[in-house]
Amino acid sequence: SIYVPAAITNLALMKLTKTRNFNGLLVGLANGEVRLYNKRDLVDTITCKTAVTGMVFGPYGREAGALLLVHQNRAVTIKMLRRQAKLEVDEAEKKANDRKDREIPLQVPRKTRLYVEQTQREQEQAIDMHRKFHRDLCKIRLATAKAYVKVIQTGQGPLSTAGHVPLHLDAQVQGLGPCFKIKLSLKNTGSKALYNIPLTVVYDTALYKVDRPMFKAASLVPGLDYTYDVDVLSIDENGTSAPIRIYICNTKSCVPIISAVVTMPISELLDEEDR
């Protein structure tokens, strides 16, 4: 990294190929300086009265190299590159630049009394703190495992947990209201085809109206995506929203195979003519 005394506002590439081979980097700073770097070495500095907001280097007229500067006060400056300009840095200047970079002090914050006490407490109680950390970590893992088991037992999840019915369910809502459309994507992840799989839509009857709250997926071929549309009408005058649950039922158990929760958006209000 290279230290600069102000914030960088512009960067431009300085490339010469006709008169000489040179590749440098022009750096514009907020304090009005424009610096030319050859790799990590500072070659030259141009000082302007105002900050530079834009610059570009290239041929201008008969000159092979010219630097065009646009300032913050809308002024334009053109700097021509002299043919005998020195663009290389000797070893003495390199050592001086490296010494300046090393002499820049780091702004290390002062150690407060609270920091010293906290460090001392960590050194004295390191074993106890390590044990408490692992104990809390084990509690988090246990809570996660319990929540996962609950999802498996209640069938609340997009993937089927029943080994004999391998399904994947995805639900998305479309529309701004009051008419919505829930697009269900159902996929058979097993190796055998499934037939007559019942689907149920559970919703608040005071807020929504669904034409087909119950229907069956006639056939599900393995590996194919099947899409089903569920039309939902918001009948609440204030456009209140509530989640809608989609269940894929199991004819042999009271626990659903899969479930999906659709978060419904707030509906736009109906006009007087449409009510």
N, C-alpha and C positions, 0 to 999 in steps of 0.2 A: 504494500500500500504506500501511497505518496501523500504526505501532509500538504494541505493547501490552507491559506489563511482565511478564506471565505468560502461561502457556498458556491458550488459550480452551477452556472446558468446555461452554458453551451459547450458542445464538443464538436470539433471539426478535424478532418484528416488533411494533413499537409503532405502532398505527394509530388515529387519532382522526378521526371524521367528524361527530359531533353537535355538540359544543361548538366545535370548530375543526378545520381541516384540517391534519393533521400525520402524516407518515410518518417513523419513526425506527427505529433498529436497537439492540436491547439485546444487550450482549455480556457474558457471565459469564466471569470469569477464575478461575484456580486459586488465587490469593491471597485470594479472598473478595470482590473488587470486582465490581460490576455497573455497566457503563458504558453511557451512552445517547449515540448518535451521530446527528447529522443530516447525512447525506452523509459528508463527511470531518471534520466539526467535532464536538468533544467538548462535549456539552451539560451533562451532570451525571454524578456518580459516587456510587454507594451502596456503602458499606463494610460487609461482614458479618464475623462472627467466624470462620465456617467457609466452605469452598468451596460454591458453588451447583451442585447436580447436575441441576436442572430448573427451568424458569420459563416462565410464560405471562402475556400481557397481554390484558385484555379487560374487559367490564362485570362488576361484582360487586354484586349487590343493587341499591341505588339509585344507586350510583356508576357513572359512565360509563367510568371508566378505573381499573383496579386491576392491580397487579403481584403475582403469586403466586410465591413462591420456595420451593423445596425444597432443604434444605441436606444436606451430607454426613453430619451427625449425626442425620438423620431429622426435623429441626425444619422447621416451615412458617412462613413470614413473609408477611404481606400488606401491601403498600404502596399507599396510596390517593394518587391524583394530585390535587393541589390545582387548583381551577378557575382560579386566577390564576398558575399555575406558568409560569415563563419557559422556553420551549422553543426560542427563537431565540438565535443567537450574533451579537453585534455585530462590527463590523469590527476593533476593538482586540483582542478575544479571538481572532478568526481569525488575526491577525498573530502573536499570542503563541504560539498552537498550532503555526503553521507554523514559527516560530523554534525551538521545542522539538524538532520533528521533524528540522530540519536540524542541530541541535547534537548529535544522538545519534551518537557515534563508531562507525565501522565497525571490526569486529574483523579487521583485516588481519594475517595471520601474518607473523612476522619473516622476513626473507630470510636463509636459512642460507648457510653457506659453500659447501655442495654446490650450492645453487640458483644462486649467483653464478657458480661454475665451470661449471656446465652451460649457463647463458645465454651466457657468454663463448665456450664451445666451439661452440655453435650459430651464433654470429655469425661466428666464424673459419672454420668448416667447413660453411657453409651450402650451397655448391655441391656438395661431395662427398656430403653427406647427401641432397640432392635427387636426385642421380644414383643412389645406392644404393637409394633408395625406389622409383624408377621401374624399376630393374633387378629388384628383388624382385617388383614388381607384374607385370612381364612374365613372370617365372618362374611365378607363380601362374596367370596366364592360359594359359601354355603347358601346365602340368600339367592344368588343367581341360579344355583342348582334347584332350589325349592321352587322358584318361579318357573323354571323350565319344566319341571315335573307337573306343576299345576296346569301349564299350557297343554301338555300331553294328555292329562286326564280329562280335561274339559273340552278338548278339541278346538281351542282358540289359537288359530295360527293359519298361515297361508299354505303350509305343507301338511299332507296327511300323515298322521302318526299310526294309522292302522295299516298293518303290513299287507292285508288282503285287498285294500283299496288305495293304490298309490296315485294320488292326485295333487295337482298344483292349481291354486286359485289366485287370481289377481282381479281387483275391482277398482275402477276409476269413474269419477263423476264428471259429466259434461253439462254445460249450460249455465246461464246466469239466473234462471228462474223467471216466472214460477214453474216452468216446465223444465225438468231435468231428465237426463238420461244416464243411467249407470251401465257401463260397459263391463261385462264379466268375461274374463279370459280363463278358460278351463283347459287343462292339459293332463292327459293320461301319461304318467311317467313309468308305468309298468310295462309288461310284455304281453298282456292279454287285453282284449277289448272289453269295455264295460257297457252295460245297457241299463236304461231306465234309472238314471241316478237322480233322485229328487233334490231340488233346490228350493229354499224357503227364504223369503224376504221379511224380516221383522222390523217394524217401524212404528212410530207414534201416529195413531189414527187421527189424533186431533190436529196434527200438523201436515200430514202428507196423505196422498191417495195414490195407490198402486193398482194398476189394472190386473196384473198377474202376480200376486204375492207368492204363489206356488206353481212350479212347473217342473218338468223332467227333461234331463238331457238324454235323448233317445239312444245315441250311440257315441262312444268315445274311443276312437282308434288310437293306439299307442303312438306317441311322438308328434301328434298333430295338435294345433291350437284351435280351440272352438270358442267363438265369441257369441255372447248372448246379451241382448239389450233389455233393460228394465226401465220403463217409463214411469217417472215419479212426478206428481203434481203437488206443489205447495198450496195448501188451502188456508193457511193462517193469514189473517189480515195484516199482521205486523211483520210478516216474513221471518218468523222465528225459525231457527235451524236446530236440528237434533241428529245424532248419528243414526245410521241405518245399518243393520247387521244382515249379512248374507250367510246362510248356513247350508252346507251340503249334508243332508241327513243320511243316517245309516238305518236301513230297514231292520237290522238285527240288534240294534242297541239304541238307548236313549241319548247317548253321547254323540254329537255330530262328528262327522269325519273331518271337515275343515270349516273354518269360519273366517269371515273378513268383515272388518268394520269400516264403513264409508263415512267420512266426516263431511257432512253436507254444508255448503256455504249458505250465507244469509241470502234469502230470496229477494228479488225485486218485488215491489208492491204491485198488486193488480189494479187496473183501472176500474172505474165504476161500471163501465159497460161490460167488462169481462167477468165481473163477480156474479 
